Amino acid sequence: MLCFFNIKYDKLGLKGVVVLKTQFRVRYKETDRMGIVYHSNYVVWFDVGRTELLRSLGFNYRNLEEIGLMLPVVEVNVKYKSPSYYDDLIEIDTCILELSRVKIKFGYKVYREDKLLAEGYSVHGFTDNNLKPIALNKFNEELYNKLKDSLV
């Protein structure tokens, strides 16, 4: 797996957008009998992109759970554009679309070379170990500010 950053800017070049690009090959077990990637695997790939984006910002899921922060999924959406196949080199672009004190929305685009295969998003709440909602800016100001600085 290969990960790297791409910084994009708005039309005026004022606001940077952090997009983490994660690359890997489609494994045989991710395909159906027709050799096409089974639809639910895209959500799994979103998880890979999200995990690597958080890691690149200095926070991985293990550390977040150790400090008592959970990010349960409250919504996920995928729009399929074109199929992917066994052994395709896939790239997932992941970014943070929205952030509030109590939830975060990640955006994803899945490519094979320059062809968009799927796009979507996931929304996650911020909770403690007992799944009680928390305000991230009060729970961990450093993480909140780092996520805020990475917004689209």
C-alpha positions, -999 to +999 in steps of 0.1 A: +000+000+000+013+034-009+001+067+006+009+103-004-005+138+000-019+161-026-026+197-017-053+213-038-063+250-037-095+269-044-098+292-074-080+320-056-053+297-043-061+307-007-073+276+010-054+243+009-072+210+008-055+180+022-063+149+001-046+117+010-041+093-019-039+056-010-030+030-036-033-008-036-042-037-059-076-054-060-073-088-044-090-119-058-112-123-026-127-089-033-143-100-066-174-119-074-178-148-099-177-123-128-143-109-117-159-076-107-153-061-073-182-068-050-200-035-041-196-037-003-158-037-007-159+000-016-170+008+019-141-013+032-118+007+010-132+039+023-122+027+058-086+021+045-085+057+031-100+072+063-076+052+086-046+063+066-057+100+065-060+100+103-026+083+106-010+109+083-023+136+106-006+119+136-036+100+150-044+063+144-075+045+154-057+025+181-045+056+198-079+072+195-095+042+212-068+042+239-077+077+249-114+068+249-125+083+216-147+063+192-159+072+157-190+051+150-204+054+115-238+071+114-242+074+076-224+061+045-231+067+008-215+053-023-222+061-060-209+035-084-196+049-117-177+020-133-166-015-122-132-024-110-116-058-115-091-083-100-055-069-099-065-033-109-043-007-093-068+013-072-063+048-058-086+062-030-086+099-025-098+108+010-105+142+025-124+158+053-155+175+040-172+187+072-163+189+109-184+199+138-179+195+176-199+162+175-193+146+140-170+145+110-177+138+073-151+122+051-152+122+013-138+095-010-131+090-047-119+057-060-099+056-093-083+032-116-057+054-133-077+085-143-111+067-144-135+075-115-149+042-103-169+053-073-174+082-049-190+087-016-188+098+020-191+086+055-203+105+086-189+095+120-200+107+155-175+115+183-183+093+213-166+080+244-161+043+251-197+039+261-209+055+228-220+086+247-217+116+223-189+141+232-177+175+220-144+168+203-131+203+207-134+199+245-123+163+247-092+167+226-085+202+213-053+192+195-071+166+174-100+189+167-077+217+155-057+194+133-089+180+117-102+216+113-070+226+096-074+198+071-109+207+059-119+211+023 
